[in-house]
Structure formats: structure tokens, C-alpha cells
Amino acid sequence: MDLPVVWFLLIAVLWTGYLVLEGFDFGVGMLLAILPRGDKARREKERRLMINTIGPVWDGNEVWLLTAGGATFAAFPEWYATLFSGFYLPLFLILIALIVRVVAFEWRGKIDSHVWRGWADRALIFGSFLPALLWGVAFANLVRGVELDANHQYVGGFFALLSPFALLGGVVTLSIFLTHGAVFLAMKVDGEMRERAGAFAARSSVVTLVVAGVWAVWAQLAYSGKGWTWAAVLVAAAALVLVVAATRLRREGVAFAASAVAIVAAVVLIFGSMFPDVMPAFDPANSLTVDNASSTDYTLTVMTWVAAILTPVVLLYQGWTYWVFRKRLTIEHIPEATGLTFARVVSRS
């Protein structure tokens, strides 16, 4: 068994789990600025309704990011060191946004004040928008390649990461997560909010199909060089077409599964385009690969046994969480009292 390759694939799986699950969290967070309607009291109840759809699961979804980062550190320390030093500023901005988002989630209902909740909502929107954009920029740079020297150190600078291809990658993840979040919301609520979320998803899925299609073809023609990754492009395109059709037919479960498949196909395209590199360089001789960036066989062997034992436990627990909170919510589930955290609201629903 080629353990470095196995762990490259496992890290791709961890990123897939994070982007699929946290992706709809980001989408719902950004939609707080778009979907609520009516007077101030009505908008407040609708925002709380939206937050309640992700309230029981958002922090569990973030565990996939921690696991992906930890697995990269342990399995590919050279990759981890170069990635986190070279991409320091964008990753730092993502971390700040995620911290702001956590604080907004936890403290939004602590003070019964419209001003306080307004700032918390802005923090949620910011904490969802910025990572949704910057993750796409980061992954697009991994597909395109970066400027590494002979010691595998990034020497390109921050603005070198903001190429048109990378910025378009950010727009792609932003649009995918908006659509993914709208579909999830339509699947989890009922009433007027369901109608609004479904209508938004039907429109945004068309935009997502166009921008993602342009980026995927650009990536394939300019940077991939592998014929088989065209299959990922076609699967993603077909899945997004299905999202467009399913949202118009109000088949939210089908639409959500299709948007998840599109994200999976995007991860396959990204990691397939990189392989056998883990961090391609403009000069191929300086690239980090699954071989020259990996840990020792002993380390990878121990990690493999630990992952084989604990991963099913984590998946069962997270699956159970989604099963417990599987029912739809409506505006009637949201009590009039406004000084409650989302956790207490869910427990009453």
C-alpha cells in the first residue's frame, strides 16, 4: 500500500466533507442579508428561523476543517509548512472570519437589543462571506501552481495569489455555497421562507453553472493536463443542471444531493489536477509531491490505524445528529421572546 497516496486521498475526502457540510452553513449565513422580508419583527423571526436550521450542526461541520488541517500536518508536514507560511495572510483572514462567526452564533441572543442582534447578523454574514470567497482563491492557486524556490518555500507574495484565475475560483465557491445554502434552507423550512429560498436557489444555480463551468474548463485546459479529470467537470456540470431543474420542481432533497455531488466533483477536479503534487510550483523541479512532502511510513501507518478505528465512530455520531434534527422548521416554531440563543430555541421547537 502506498501510504502517502492513501493519505492524499483521505485529505481530499476530509476537504470534501468540510466543503459539503460547512458549505451550506456559509450559504445560510450569507443569505441572512438577502432572504428575510417584512417589518423589523418579522425579519428578526425569519433570521432566527434561518439560524435554527444550522444551529445544531454548524460547529460539528467545522470539525472537518480541523481534521483536514491536522491530517495535513501529520501526513505531509512539508506541505503544511509551505502552505500555511506562503498562504499566511489569506488563511489568517479566514481564521479571523471564522472566529467572528462563532462569536456571533454564540452571543447573538445574549442581549435583547435590535442593535446588538444587527451587529451579530453582520458578523455572521461577514464570517460566512469571506471564507466562502477565500477558500476558492486558495484552492485555485493550488491548481494553478505557485512560486516555490528550491527549498520549497513560497516566494511569490500576497498579491501573486490574486490572479484572475484565482479570483474566479473564489467567485465559484461563493456562488456554489450560496446555492447550496439556499437549497438546504428550502429543504429545512416551510412556508414563505421555503418559497423564497427555493426561488433564490433556482436563480443562483444558473449563475453557479455558468461561472463554475468557465472556471472548470479554464482549469482543465490550462493547468490539469489529465484527460480523466474531464469526467469530474462533466459530473459537476450535470449535477448543477439537476440542481436547476430540481429547484424549479421543488424537489429540494434531490437538489441538495445534486449540489453536494457538484462540490464532490469539484474536489476531485482540484486534487486530481494537483496529483502527484500536493503543492505544484511554476518550476516543476521545486514542486512538493506526495513523496517528498510526506511523513515516515511508521507515522503514516499509525495514522491509518487510528483513522480506520475512529472515523466510523465520528461518521455515525454526525449522522445521528442530522437524523435527530431532520424535521422542517416554520416561523411558528420561533417564540416571540427575542433574548434566547438558537440552542434554546431549537430545544423548544
MIFIBA-982235 format. One record per residue (C-alpha): x, y, z. Coordinates in steps of 0.05 Angstrom, whole numbers, plus 5000, padded with zeros to 4 digits. Example, Ala and Ser with C-alpha at 12.3 -4.5 7.8 and 13.67 -1.06 7.14 Angstrom:
BEGIN
> u;v;w
> 5246;4910;5156
> 5273;4979;5143
***
This chain:
BEGIN
> u;v;w
> 5000;5000;5000
> 5027;5069;4980
> 5011;5105;5045
> 5028;5176;5020
> 4978;5167;4963
> 4926;5138;5012
> 4933;5199;5057
> 4930;5247;4998
> 4863;5215;4981
> 4840;5216;5054
> 4856;5290;5059
> 4815;5302;4996
> 4758;5264;5029
> 4764;5307;5092
> 4761;5371;5050
> 4701;5343;5013
> 4665;5332;5079
> 4682;5402;5102
> 4662;5437;5038
> 4596;5399;5030
> 4575;5408;5103
> 4604;5476;5120
> 4586;5500;5050
> 4512;5504;5066
> 4528;5537;5133
> 4565;5591;5095
> 4507;5597;5047
> 4454;5605;5101
> 4498;5656;5136
> 4505;5698;5073
> 4430;5692;5058
> 4414;5728;5124
> 4427;5791;5084
> 4381;5771;5026
> 4320;5729;5044
> 4286;5759;5106
> 4225;5802;5089
> 4172;5844;5124
> 4175;5892;5183
> 4231;5891;5235
> 4197;5839;5280
> 4182;5793;5221
> 4254;5798;5194
> 4281;5782;5263
> 4239;5719;5268
> 4259;5697;5198
> 4333;5707;5213
> 4325;5666;5276
> 4289;5613;5235
> 4347;5611;5186
> 4399;5606;5242
> 4360;5550;5274
> 4366;5507;5212
> 4442;5504;5222
> 4444;5516;5297
> 4451;5442;5318
> 4504;5424;5266
> 4548;5482;5246
> 4602;5471;5299
> 4605;5396;5282
> 4614;5414;5209
> 4675;5456;5226
> 4709;5394;5257
> 4722;5371;5186
> 4767;5431;5175
> 4806;5418;5239
> 4814;5345;5219
> 4837;5362;5149
> 4888;5411;5177
> 4913;5362;5229
> 4918;5306;5178
> 4958;5350;5131
> 5005;5370;5188
> 5017;5297;5208
> 5018;5264;5139
> 5051;5319;5098
> 5090;5365;5144
> 5128;5398;5086
> 5062;5414;5051
> 5032;5441;5116
> 5093;5485;5130
> 5096;5514;5060
> 5021;5523;5053
> 5010;5557;5119
> 5071;5602;5113
> 5060;5620;5040
> 4985;5630;5046
> 4991;5661;5115
> 4951;5725;5104
> 4891;5693;5068
> 4888;5636;5119
> 4894;5686;5176
> 4836;5726;5147
> 4795;5661;5142
> 4811;5645;5215
> 4790;5715;5237
> 4725;5709;5198
> 4710;5641;5229
> 4724;5667;5299
> 4678;5727;5287
> 4625;5679;5262
> 4630;5634;5323
> 4623;5694;5369
> 4562;5718;5331
> 4529;5650;5335
> 4541;5642;5409
> 4527;5713;5432
> 4472;5736;5385
> 4416;5722;5434
> 4452;5743;5497
> 4428;5815;5496
> 4355;5833;5479
> 4373;5891;5433
> 4359;5903;5360
> 4426;5939;5353
> 4464;5881;5385
> 4429;5830;5340
> 4442;5874;5280
> 4517;5873;5293
> 4514;5798;5305
> 4479;5788;5239
> 4532;5830;5203
> 4585;5788;5236
> 4551;5724;5213
> 4546;5750;5142
> 4619;5772;5142
> 4642;5708;5175
> 4607;5667;5121
> 4623;5710;5060
> 4698;5718;5069
> 4716;5644;5079
> 4669;5624;5022
> 4708;5671;4976
> 4779;5658;5002
> 4775;5582;5002
> 4762;5585;4928
> 4821;5632;4918
> 4866;5584;4958
> 4846;5521;4920
> 4851;5556;4853
> 4923;5574;4869
> 4938;5501;4886
> 4911;5481;4817
> 4948;5537;4781
> 5013;5528;4819
> 5053;5578;4860
> 5123;5606;4861
> 5166;5560;4904
> 5242;5562;4909
> 5289;5503;4911
> 5277;5496;4987
> 5201;5490;4975
> 5188;5558;5005
> 5135;5604;4976
> 5167;5668;4950
> 5111;5699;4909
> 5079;5748;4958
> 5006;5760;4975
> 4984;5795;4911
> 5013;5739;4868
> 4956;5697;4897
> 4903;5744;4868
> 4908;5724;4795
> 4845;5727;4751
> 4841;5651;4753
> 4845;5650;4830
> 4795;5706;4838
> 4746;5670;4792
> 4757;5608;4836
> 4734;5650;4895
> 4672;5672;4858
> 4658;5598;4842
> 4660;5575;4914
> 4620;5636;4935
> 4565;5621;4885
> 4565;5546;4899
> 4558;5557;4974
> 4502;5608;4964
> 4464;5558;4921
> 4480;5501;4968
> 4456;5541;5028
> 4392;5563;4993
> 4375;5491;4974
> 4390;5468;5045
> 4345;5523;5073
> 4289;5505;5025
> 4296;5433;5048
> 4294;5451;5122
> 4239;5503;5128
> 4167;5510;5106
> 4121;5567;5087
> 4142;5632;5056
> 4215;5623;5072
> 4216;5556;5035
> 4186;5590;4973
> 4237;5647;4976
> 4296;5601;4987
> 4275;5555;4930
> 4265;5614;4883
> 4333;5642;4901
> 4366;5573;4891
> 4333;5567;4823
> 4364;5633;4801
> 4432;5626;4834
> 4442;5555;4808
> 4441;5582;4737
> 4495;5633;4755
> 4535;5579;4790
> 4531;5534;4730
> 4559;5588;4685
> 4616;5613;4729
> 4636;5544;4753
> 4635;5518;4682
> 4681;5574;4658
> 4730;5562;4715
> 4729;5486;4708
> 4743;5488;4633
> 4798;5540;4644
> 4829;5496;4698
> 4825;5435;4654
> 4854;5467;4592
> 4908;5509;4625
> 4931;5471;4687
> 4905;5400;4692
> 4937;5363;4634
> 4899;5300;4653
> 4845;5272;4608
> 4807;5235;4663
> 4792;5298;4702
> 4744;5318;4646
> 4698;5267;4678
> 4696;5309;4741
> 4679;5371;4700
> 4622;5335;4665
> 4595;5306;4730
> 4596;5375;4763
> 4561;5406;4703
> 4507;5351;4702
> 4497;5358;4777
> 4488;5434;4772
> 4438;5425;4715
> 4400;5377;4760
> 4401;5430;4815
> 4369;5480;4767
> 4315;5430;4747
> 4301;5403;4817
> 4295;5471;4850
> 4244;5492;4798
> 4204;5429;4813
> 4210;5439;4888
> 4249;5374;4896
> 4294;5402;4950
> 4323;5335;4971
> 4344;5319;4900
> 4372;5389;4891
> 4413;5385;4955
> 4442;5317;4936
> 4459;5345;4867
> 4494;5407;4895
> 4533;5361;4942
> 4554;5319;4882
> 4577;5382;4846
> 4621;5400;4905
> 4649;5329;4908
> 4665;5333;4833
> 4699;5400;4844
> 4744;5370;4898
> 4761;5311;4851
> 4780;5362;4797
> 4823;5402;4844
> 4861;5344;4876
> 4863;5305;4811
> 4894;5365;4776
> 4947;5371;4831
> 4967;5298;4836
> 5022;5274;4844
> 5039;5342;4871
> 5010;5368;4935
> 5033;5439;4920
> 5053;5450;4848
> 5107;5501;4832
> 5116;5542;4770
> 5183;5505;4763
> 5163;5431;4768
> 5230;5415;4799
> 5210;5455;4860
> 5141;5424;4869
> 5121;5389;4933
> 5097;5319;4917
> 5063;5263;4955
> 5132;5231;4963
> 5179;5289;4981
> 5128;5322;5028
> 5104;5261;5067
> 5119;5235;5136
> 5154;5169;5150
> 5120;5103;5136
> 5115;5089;5210
> 5077;5155;5223
> 5030;5142;5165
> 5018;5071;5188
> 4998;5093;5258
> 4954;5147;5229
> 4920;5097;5183
> 4901;5051;5241
> 4875;5109;5283
> 4834;5135;5224
> 4806;5066;5209
> 4782;5058;5281
> 4756;5128;5297
> 4728;5153;5230
> 4667;5106;5231
> 4651;5130;5302
> 4653;5203;5281
> 4610;5189;5219
> 4558;5152;5259
> 4554;5207;5311
> 4547;5262;5260
> 4496;5222;5220
> 4456;5212;5284
> 4457;5288;5296
> 4428;5302;5228
> 4375;5248;5238
> 4353;5278;5305
> 4345;5347;5274
> 4316;5324;5208
> 4247;5357;5212
> 4227;5421;5178
> 4221;5486;5217
> 4170;5541;5207
> 4164;5612;5231
> 4113;5587;5282
> 4169;5548;5317
> 4203;5614;5335
> 4176;5643;5400
> 4163;5717;5408
> 4216;5725;5463
> 4280;5751;5430
> 4332;5743;5484
> 4343;5669;5471
> 4402;5635;5439
> 4389;5590;5380
> 4404;5528;5421
> 4348;5543;5469
> 4301;5559;5412
> 4315;5491;5379
> 4303;5455;5444
> 4234;5486;5448
> 4216;5472;5376
***
